[in-house]
Amino acid sequence: MANEFKHLVLVKFKEDVVVEDIIKGLEKLVQGMDIVKSFVWGKDVESSEMLTQGYTHAIIMTFNSKEEYKTFANQPHHVEFGATFASVIDKAVLLDFPAISVKAPT
């Protein structure tokens, strides 16, 4: 069985950005795409500033394969949203990787 493919984004938004609006836009984007197997996001509430390095939000998308991720990444609505997203972030880290499951969710 092929491994799932994950798209992980760690974000520090610019000052005065209404983060909820950006997240709602992202939710709307992925809800209309069956190719996105799952989408989760969250805001850090526990880690020390030293450990977060200023990053405040994590976004994780799951795809069935690298090929499906590539299809998503090149989809016009994603490209358009990506330009908007890029304009509101101070910095980001992106990792795209095949997931290695050690312990499956129950």
Secondary structure as GFF3:
##gff-version 3
##sequence-region A 1 106
A	DSSP	beta_strand	5	13	.	.	.	ID=ss1
A	DSSP	alpha_helix	19	31	.	.	.	ID=ss2
A	DSSP	beta_strand	38	43	.	.	.	ID=ss3
A	DSSP	alpha_helix	49	52	.	.	.	ID=ss4
A	DSSP	beta_strand	57	63	.	.	.	ID=ss5
A	DSSP	alpha_helix	66	73	.	.	.	ID=ss6
A	DSSP	alpha_helix	76	88	.	.	.	ID=ss7
A	DSSP	beta_strand	89	98	.	.	.	ID=ss8
###
